[in-house]
Every structure is written in structure tokens, then in C-alpha cells.
Amino acid sequence: MKSYKDILSELNERKKRFGVLDQGELVFNKKIKRIPVQIYKQSKGNLPFVAYVDGDKLDAFKSQKDAEKSVNKVIKELT
């Protein structure tokens, strides 16, 4: 039986292979309480900053500062 981590990694590999993960430019990449966090700036849309926590999309934001605040808040609540 496959674990959750195996299924997620397989799904991400398939998405990369087919070009679904067009994330944009990486503007923030840190580990907060040992949890990897990335914020990407995309060129299109009203909300250009997209936050990812541990590889999962959190939300899209208007500014990088808003994205960082929300990431910190989510990690604080989850840990």
C-alpha cells in the first residue's frame, strides 16, 4: 500500500511532466519551524503572489508581505 507521501510525490512528478506546475518566479524560500515555505510571483492575474506550505498551495495574495504573514499564521496554528 502506498503512503500519502508516495502518492503526493507521484502526483507532483506527473504534474511537472505535463507542465501543469507553471509556478512563476521564486521570491521567497525558507523553512519555518522545519516546514518548507515558498512564495512565487506569477505574471498574470490580480493576485500575483502564490504561497506554498510543504508543497501544497495555500492561497494567492496581492503582496509578498501579505503572503508571508499568512504563511506564518498558518504554521503557527498548525504546529
Phi, psi and omega in degrees: 000135180281144176275168180300319181296319178296317180296317179297316181294322177296319179297316179296322177297318179295319179297318179296320181297323182263006174077023181283328183273072174265087190275337182098204184269130179285121180246345182212126181214104182216168169247124178246117185052045178065018177249122181291135181229133175229145173233126181248146175255119179260152185278338184246154176101166179286330184246090189282344184259122182243128183257137176237131177242117180056037177087353180257138181291128179271299182186175176250145186225161179282327181226160179294324180297318177297319180297317180296318179298317181292321178298314179299320180294317180295315181295322178297320181286328183277338181252000000 
